[in-house]
Amino acid sequence: MKAPFSLRDILLCVAFFTRLPLPHLDFSNRTLAQAIWAAPIAGLLVALLAFISFALGAALGLPPGPATALALAAAMLTTGCLHEDGLSDVADGFGGGSTVERKLDIMRDSRIGSYGTAAFMMSMLLRWSALAAIAAPMQVFSALIAAHCASRALPGALMYFLPPARSDGLSAGAGTVARSSALIGAAIGSLSLLVLGLGPAIITLIVLALVFAGFSLLCRAQIGGQTGDCAGALQQLAEIAILLVATAAFS
């Protein structure tokens, strides 16, 4: 009997959410929706590579600003800017479309508009300034672990609570997220917040609940559901929120 949650799920999430080289594996009998509980674990790898880049920069004598820029660059190279692309597409679609159909068409367009550019720039600025303000290597390490792991627990929950906004596309093709997968992913993400300390972890959970609720309502109002871009945008919003709470906690 096949285990409902396995190492194969972790490898599937690493293969999907990162550009890390993996041996060829057959995932034909497992969907992304089934494996989505492991997304926070893929986020752990992203966080480790980002911190290694930060630590190397600091070891070479770079001040926190440039070292943080290296960490962000490493994270984006590792993920192929997957989530940043989702944020930009959602900003363009929600900001520039007048109907549901038009919003979805804009989100599918590979070109980036003014809303998407502004959203991307604000995401970079907020994440960079938050990590640069933390500065201390071990605290940066904790912030990166919490941000990249916990933020990746939310897209699975979004896919569980909201129906796909279109019949095709990434979210629809991923399959239906089971309650157990969403809960396990949320539990792993929540546990990762403990690296910030118990008090900041509780505050961050409350903030993430508000971010999740607000963004879910926005998606339902704008397009009647969610898409893969919405999942990516939610990850970015959650990552920003976690880093801001971490900055306040460590300052």
Order of alpha helices (4+ residues) and beta strands (2+ residues): alpha-alpha-alpha-alpha-alpha-alpha-alpha-alpha-alpha-alpha-alpha-alpha-alpha
